[in-house]
Amino acid sequence: MSGPPLSTLPLMETTPPSRSTGREIVERVTEAALGSVPLVGNALAVTFVTAFGWRLEERREKWFTQLAEGVEELRLRVDGLNLEDLADNDLFVDAVVNATRTVEHTHQAEKIDALRNAVLNSVAPDAPDADTQTIIMNLIDRFTPSHLRLATLWDDPPGWFASHGIPQPQAAFITSRTVTVEAGLPEM
């Protein structure tokens, strides 16, 4: 890893962008619906929208902070990576937008990690084209963490077993998908 020490680097801005029009509309519709409940409706609506909005903003802020940290790590590893250029890179911006949409409706750490990796890899020299990146983002959104673990296992079965400290099935059995999955992901 090359580059200046972390203590001499300027801090990256990690403040999330302002609220979207779509979010404002959803909050107001929800508030109106809850407000129509007799007697307690208005108090319930305000409480719900406030609590939900706070939690959603907290989730989004955590995501952008994690993403900013990942970009900073990437900048330190990749010579010539200019942070200002990332903001002008349509593939990167598309990846951030797509991933953020998914982060807003999931709490699952494995999915969020996969999204972070997909965003950071969107600017790699050998990054997939825009269509492939969109497909990947959609699959991460649709897949469960179990699906993601299964895909990782099948990408490199020996590596999976080694990284998880699980004894690998005998060579004759490794060709059996059932044996491999049962050994590598017993919860499935």
C-alpha positions in Angstrom: 0.0 0.0 0.0 1.5 3.3 -1.0 0.6 6.9 -0.4 0.8 9.4 2.5 0.0 8.3 6.0 -3.6 8.5 7.0 -2.9 11.2 9.5 -1.9 13.6 6.7 -4.9 13.0 4.5 -7.8 15.4 4.4 -11.0 14.0 5.9 -13.6 13.0 3.4 -17.1 14.5 3.6 -19.5 11.7 4.7 -22.6 13.8 5.2 -25.5 12.1 3.3 -27.4 14.1 0.6 -30.6 15.9 1.4 -34.0 14.2 1.5 -35.5 13.1 -1.8 -38.9 14.3 -3.1 -40.0 10.6 -3.2 -39.2 10.2 0.4 -41.1 13.4 1.3 -44.2 12.1 -0.6 -44.1 8.7 1.1 -43.8 10.3 4.5 -46.7 12.7 3.9 -49.0 9.9 2.5 -48.2 7.8 5.5 -48.8 10.7 7.9 -52.1 11.4 6.2 -53.2 7.8 6.4 -52.3 7.5 10.0 -53.8 10.9 10.7 -57.2 9.6 9.7 -57.4 7.2 12.6 -60.0 8.6 15.0 -58.9 10.2 18.3 -55.2 9.2 18.2 -54.5 9.5 14.5 -52.6 12.8 14.3 -50.3 11.9 17.3 -49.7 8.5 15.9 -48.9 9.8 12.4 -46.4 12.3 13.7 -44.7 9.7 16.0 -44.5 7.2 13.2 -43.1 9.6 10.6 -40.6 11.0 13.0 -39.4 7.6 14.2 -39.3 6.1 10.7 -37.6 9.1 9.2 -35.0 9.2 11.9 -34.2 5.5 11.5 -34.0 5.7 7.7 -31.7 8.7 7.9 -29.5 6.8 10.4 -29.3 3.8 8.1 -28.4 6.0 5.1 -25.8 8.0 7.1 -24.1 4.7 8.2 -24.1 3.5 4.6 -22.5 6.7 3.2 -19.9 6.6 6.0 -19.0 3.0 5.3 -18.9 3.8 1.6 -16.7 6.9 2.1 -14.3 4.8 4.2 -14.1 2.2 1.4 -13.5 4.9 -1.2 -10.6 6.2 1.0 -9.1 2.7 1.3 -9.4 2.3 -2.5 -7.8 5.7 -3.1 -4.8 4.6 -0.9 -4.4 1.4 -2.9 -4.9 2.6 -6.4 -2.4 5.0 -7.8 -4.0 7.9 -9.7 -7.5 7.4 -8.3 -8.8 10.9 -8.1 -11.8 11.4 -5.8 -13.2 14.3 -7.8 -13.2 12.1 -10.9 -15.4 9.6 -9.1 -18.1 12.2 -8.8 -18.0 12.6 -12.6 -17.9 8.8 -13.3 -21.4 7.7 -14.4 -20.7 4.1 -13.6 -19.7 5.0 -10.1 -22.6 7.3 -9.6 -25.1 4.7 -10.9 -23.6 2.1 -8.6 -23.9 4.4 -5.6 -27.5 5.2 -6.4 -28.6 1.6 -7.1 -26.8 0.4 -3.9 -28.3 3.1 -1.8 -31.8 2.2 -2.9 -31.2 -1.4 -1.6 -29.5 -0.2 1.6 -32.6 1.8 2.4 -34.7 -1.4 2.6 -32.3 -3.9 4.1 -30.6 -4.3 7.4 -28.7 -7.4 6.4 -24.9 -6.9 6.8 -24.0 -9.4 4.2 -26.0 -7.7 1.5 -24.7 -4.3 2.5 -21.1 -5.6 2.3 -21.8 -7.1 -1.1 -23.3 -3.7 -2.2 -20.2 -1.8 -0.9 -17.9 -4.2 -2.8 -20.0 -3.8 -6.0 -19.8 0.0 -5.8 -16.1 0.0 -5.1 -15.4 -2.5 -7.9 -17.5 -0.4 -10.3 -14.4 1.8 -10.9 -11.9 -0.9 -11.2 -9.9 -1.1 -14.4 -11.5 -4.4 -15.3 -15.0 -3.4 -14.1 -18.0 -4.9 -15.9 -20.0 -2.8 -18.3 -23.0 -0.7 -17.1 -25.5 -3.4 -18.0 -23.7 -6.1 -16.1 -23.2 -3.8 -13.1 -27.0 -3.1 -13.0 -27.7 -6.8 -13.2 -25.3 -7.5 -10.3 -26.9 -4.8 -8.2 -30.4 -6.2 -8.9 -29.3 -9.7 -8.0 -27.8 -8.5 -4.7 -31.1 -6.7 -4.0 -33.1 -9.8 -4.8 -30.9 -12.4 -3.2 -30.9 -13.4 0.5 -27.7 -13.6 2.5 -27.9 -17.4 2.0 -28.0 -16.9 -1.7 -24.9 -14.7 -1.6 -23.0 -17.2 0.6 -24.0 -20.0 -1.9 -22.7 -18.0 -4.8 -19.5 -17.3 -3.0 -19.1 -21.0 -2.2 -19.6 -21.9 -5.8 -17.2 -19.3 -7.0 -14.3 -21.0 -5.2 -15.2 -24.1 -3.2 -11.6 -24.8 -2.0 -11.2 -21.2 -1.0 -14.5 -21.2 0.8 -13.6 -24.2 2.9 -10.2 -22.8 3.7 -11.4 -19.4 4.7 -14.1 -20.8 7.0 -11.9 -23.5 8.6 -14.2 -26.3 7.3 -12.7 -29.6 6.2 -13.2 -29.9 2.5 -15.0 -33.0 1.2 -12.8 -35.6 -0.4 -11.9 -34.9 -4.0 -14.2 -37.6 -5.3 -17.2 -35.9 -3.5 -16.3 -32.3 -4.3 -18.0 -32.7 -7.7 -21.3 -33.5 -6.0 -23.1 -30.2 -5.5 -25.2 -31.6 -2.7 -22.2 -32.8 -0.8 -20.3 -29.6 -1.3 -23.3 -27.5 -0.1 -24.0 -29.7 2.9 -20.3 -29.5 3.9 -19.8 -25.8 3.2 -23.2 -24.4 4.2 -24.7 -26.9 6.7 -27.4 -24.4 7.6 -28.8 -24.9 4.1 
